[in-house]
Amino acid sequence: MGQEQPERRVQQREWRTEMLDAIDALGEKHRVVVVLRYYAGMSNEEIAETMNCPIGTVRSRIFRAREAIAEELRPVLSTTKDKRW
């Protein structure tokens, strides 16, 4: 059990690095909505107000950002093209 913890920590650090790299690879508009939504915990409505854009635009950007992140992480997650996560 003691040896599993260090290995797990390394895996978690690697996963975090991969995720941050995938987020960094996004275009600015998509990266901003991801950061505001998932790191700042803002609602879609709050993001729309902050970015001065329609809520539909926020939803679309979040969707497209998640798709791009999933595509970037596909090799790490070992998923197929027809399965997102």
Phi, psi and omega in degrees: 000321182298326181282334179294324182299309179299320178296319179295320178297320178296315179299318179296319178296318178297316179299316179299317178298316178299317181295314180296322176297320179295320178292318179298332181285347179290156171293162186303313183298322179284321179297318181298315181294324178295315180297314180295321183285308191264339179257320179271346177073022181283150175283165177301322179296317179295321179295316180300317180294316181297318183270357180055053178217163180297151180297328177299325177293319178299311180301316180297316181295320177297315180300310182294324178295316179297321177298316180294319178296316179300318179296318180294325183269356182310313179297324180290321182276349182056046178254160178269167184301326183277357180238123185288309186240000000 
